[in-house]
Amino acid sequence: SGEPEAQVRFYTWEEIQKHNLRTDKWLVIERKVYNVTKWANRHPGGQRVISHCAGEDATDAFQAFHINPTLVQKFLKPLLIGELAPGEPSHDRDKNSQLVEDFRTLRKTAEDMNLFRASPLFFSLYLGHIIVMEVLAWLMLSYFGTGWITTLILACILTTSQAQAGWLQHDFGHLSVFKKSSWNHIVHKFVIGHLKGASANWWNHRHFQHHAKPNIFKKDPDVNMLHVFVLGDTQPVEYGKKKLKYLPYNHQHEYFFLSEMLLSSLIPCSHTLPDPSRFMRFFPTFVSVGPFLCKKKRHQAFLESHWFVWVTQMNHIPMEIDSEKHRDWLSSQLAATCNIEQSLFNDWFTGHLNFQIEHHLFPTMPRHNFWKVKPLVKSLCAKYGVQYEEKPLGKAFVDIVG
């Protein structure tokens, strides 16, 4: 057209790191600088998760969360404001550039090995065994009634089906089953909404923040529970002695388990629960086994909640919980995450969350492929001295109490 070509603007890391405010957010992806200040509120994953990367190199997070980066690039294009200056390193805050590049090479190797391709048979059978348990509960209830023996058996069956449905919704929520994001979102809404009775949007909003910044105060919602208790080695003492917030947190280890047991024993029937999120966890049982008496229905919720909490926390609570240290993607995930030894039972019981390290490094990878990428991850960690922690299931539970 004869029009002069737009001149590329170059930025230094010093300038980029200043734009990490709520009203001013820049980030870097593959050396390109984007102003996401206005786009953040429209971000499908929520504005907080993208804000947590403001002022940083977000390349690895971007690749980790999007199953079709090429498609997402069309949304990024209007946000492009420039590039890193030629003399600037590709990674901020003196990160080990060779480690970062080697991890990206590992990811490319996993892609070449088709480890991001899901097995339709695996997930079909997995969904099938959940539906079989739900139907079995219906049939037992209609045939045997609501006696105590039937109630206890049904509680075990429904606990199992609901726990496994929880792991399955996790797969769809992470876009690790279908090639198209929209298909994953549709099935995710079905599994978490109709089988679990929870909100897909609520789950996405919280869970992706956790994956972006695991065990980081003020960024990971899973460790921000200041009204109840404080996590980590330093915060409980600091909050307790300085009398910050509401409770003597430096003594929480003496009263926490007792208070939780008392609270759980006082939980009423689902229709009178004060917390809507707790009602949602009761809802599938309420509609699928309506003839149950309300007090008996608590057995399933009690068992399932323990299954869910012990499994989901065993990989993170015993690990480092601290403020932001701006590590590279591999180091930040390994500092906050550990694995549980592999076995057929552990794989099924935890929904493959025993491979939590591999899951955190590659959240969109189908879980049945974690064992294949594990040796590559361990080799890379050994090369750079990054601790790769793995333990038996029993020790993981003991470490939570510790």
Sequence and secondary structure as in RCSB ss.txt:
>XXXX:A:sequence
SGEPEAQVRFYTWEEIQKHNLRTDKWLVIERKVYNVTKWANRHPGGQRVISHCAGEDATDAFQAFHINPTLVQKF
LKPLLIGELAPGEPSHDRDKNSQLVEDFRTLRKTAEDMNLFRASPLFFSLYLGHIIVMEVLAWLMLSYFGTGWIT
TLILACILTTSQAQAGWLQHDFGHLSVFKKSSWNHIVHKFVIGHLKGASANWWNHRHFQHHAKPNIFKKDPDVNM
LHVFVLGDTQPVEYGKKKLKYLPYNHQHEYFFLSEMLLSSLIPCSHTLPDPSRFMRFFPTFVSVGPFLCKKKRHQ
AFLESHWFVWVTQMNHIPMEIDSEKHRDWLSSQLAATCNIEQSLFNDWFTGHLNFQIEHHLFPTMPRHNFWKVKP
LVKSLCAKYGVQYEEKPLGKAFVDIVG
>XXXX:A:secstr
         EE HHHHTT EETTEEEEEETTEEEE TTGGGG TT HHHHHTTTTSB HHHHHHH S HHHHHHH
HGGGEEEEE TTS SSSTT  HHHHHHHHHHHHHHHHTTTT   HHHHHHHHHHHHHHHHHHHHHHHHH S HHH
HHHHHHHHHHHHHHHHHHHHHHHTT SSSSHHHHHHHHHHIIIIIS   HHHHHHHHHHHHHSTTBTTT GGG  
TTT   SSSHHHHHHHTT SSS GGGHHHHHHHHHHHHHHH   GGG S HHHHHHHHHHHHHTTTS HHHHHHH
HHHHHHHHHHHHHTTTTTS  BS     HHHHHHHT  EE   HHHHHHHTTGGGHHHHHHSTTS GGGHHHHHH
HHHHHHHHHT    EE HHHHHHHHH 
